[in-house]
């Protein structure tokens, strides 16, 4: 039995993991899906990058979890990666699901060309609104899945995207698996590419889009369970 804390990316809450959580629980694992401050049922709660890191650390400590596998999808890889080093020997492994990873001194938006997102933040009072349905095409999602993501998604607090990450040791020291979703592009971001090439991180590929918790929940659950067995 493995203990998982799973965190979804921008606009999403704990609800995004419903199917994956069901699969993992059915296999005998313990799963805690976490909604970050400012999103879903926590919408309106002020949040910056540090807040989201603390959300994750607090959840692990509140539940007194040991040998925990932290899972971060997309944006949430940034706070999950920082929280992973802060929980110390409570951590068994961290899994980044098609995720951004923290770079010391850099923000989420520093990791890729993001002028369009910065412009959107300016236009929407500092929040990043959910994408339009058309932006989810070609990602292995059904019309019903897209409708749920768009309908249940909430604006993402902009300060979490612009505040810099803080790391106290090299990210490569974390025991990690990186899950690359190929329909979102098959090239790894530079920091991830370097860590995978060095042999320090495991790489797993999924032939699906950027939201595998919706498009391939059973396969993702299996990958998460298998990652927990890695040394």
Residue pairs with C-beta under 8 A, 6 or more apart in sequence:
1 28
1 29
1 30
2 29
2 30
2 67
2 69
2 92
2 225
2 228
3 29
3 30
3 31
3 32
3 65
3 66
3 67
3 68
3 69
4 24
4 29
4 30
4 31
4 32
4 68
4 69
4 70
4 71
4 224
4 228
5 32
5 33
5 34
5 56
5 59
5 60
5 65
5 68
5 69
5 70
5 71
6 17
6 20
6 21
6 31
6 32
6 33
6 34
6 71
6 73
6 224
7 33
7 34
7 36
7 56
7 70
7 71
7 72
7 73
7 76
7 79
7 80
8 14
8 16
8 17
8 33
8 73
8 74
8 76
8 213
9 72
9 73
9 74
9 75
9 76
9 77
9 99
10 74
10 75
10 128
10 156
11 39
11 128
11 130
11 131
11 149
11 153
11 154
11 155
11 156
12 39
12 40
12 73
12 149
12 152
12 153
13 35
13 36
13 39
13 40
13 41
13 42
13 152
13 154
14 33
14 34
14 35
14 40
15 33
15 35
15 40
15 152
16 33
16 73
16 149
16 211
16 213
16 214
17 31
17 33
17 213
18 33
19 213
19 214
19 217
19 218
20 31
20 213
20 217
20 220
20 221
20 224
21 31
21 33
22 217
23 217
23 218
23 221
23 222
24 31
24 221
24 224
24 225
25 31
27 221
27 225
29 225
32 59
32 63
32 65
34 55
34 56
34 59
35 41
35 42
36 42
36 47
36 51
36 52
36 55
36 56
36 76
36 79
36 160
37 45
37 46
37 47
37 51
37 52
37 55
37 157
38 44
38 45
38 46
38 47
38 51
38 156
38 157
38 160
39 154
39 156
39 157
40 152
40 154
43 154
43 155
46 157
47 157
47 159
47 160
48 157
48 159
48 160
48 163
49 78
49 79
49 107
49 108
49 159
49 160
49 161
49 162
49 163
49 164
49 165
50 163
51 160
52 76
52 78
52 79
52 160
53 79
53 82
53 83
53 86
55 79
56 70
56 79
56 80
56 83
57 83
57 86
57 87
60 68
60 70
60 83
60 87
60 90
61 87
65 90
66 90
67 90
67 92
68 87
68 90
68 91
68 92
69 92
69 93
69 94
69 95
69 224
69 227
69 228
70 80
70 83
70 84
70 87
70 91
70 93
70 94
70 95
71 80
71 94
71 95
71 97
71 224
72 78
72 79
72 80
72 81
72 94
72 95
72 96
72 97
72 99
73 97
73 98
73 99
73 211
73 213
74 97
74 98
74 99
74 100
74 210
75 99
75 100
75 108
75 156
75 160
75 161
76 99
77 96
77 97
77 99
77 100
77 101
77 102
78 99
78 100
78 101
78 102
78 108
78 165
79 102
79 160
80 94
80 96
80 99
81 94
81 96
81 101
81 102
81 165
81 167
81 171
81 174
82 102
82 165
82 166
82 167
84 91
84 94
84 174
85 91
85 167
85 168
85 169
85 173
85 174
91 174
91 175
92 175
92 228
93 175
93 176
93 177
93 227
93 228
93 230
94 174
94 175
94 176
94 177
95 176
95 177
95 178
95 179
95 223
95 224
95 227
96 176
96 177
96 178
96 179
96 192
97 179
97 181
97 212
97 213
97 220
98 179
98 180
98 181
98 184
98 210
98 212
99 178
100 108
100 111
100 112
100 189
101 171
101 189
101 191
101 192
102 165
102 167
102 171
103 110
103 111
103 165
103 167
103 171
103 191
104 164
104 165
104 166
104 167
105 164
105 165
105 166
106 164
106 165
107 161
107 162
107 163
107 164
107 165
108 160
108 161
108 162
109 117
109 118
109 161
109 162
110 164
111 189
111 191
112 189
117 128
117 161
120 128
120 129
121 127
121 128
121 158
121 161
121 162
124 155
126 157
126 158
126 159
127 155
127 156
127 157
127 158
128 155
128 156
128 157
128 158
128 161
129 155
130 149
130 150
130 153
130 154
130 155
130 156
131 150
132 150
133 146
133 147
133 150
136 146
136 149
136 150
136 209
136 211
137 146
138 183
138 209
139 183
139 184
139 208
139 209
139 210
139 211
139 215
140 183
140 208
140 209
140 215
140 216
141 149
141 209
141 211
141 214
141 215
145 211
145 214
145 215
148 214
149 211
149 214
171 191
171 195
172 195
172 198
172 200
172 201
175 230
175 231
176 195
176 200
176 201
176 202
177 201
177 202
177 203
177 204
177 223
177 227
177 230
178 188
178 192
178 195
178 196
178 201
178 202
178 203
178 204
179 204
179 205
179 206
179 212
179 220
179 223
180 186
180 188
180 203
180 204
180 205
180 206
181 205
181 206
181 208
181 209
181 210
181 212
182 205
182 206
182 207
182 208
183 207
183 208
183 209
183 210
184 209
184 210
186 205
187 193
188 196
188 203
192 201
195 201
196 203
202 227
202 230
204 223
204 227
206 212
206 216
206 219
206 220
206 223
208 215
208 216
208 219
209 215
212 219
212 220
213 220
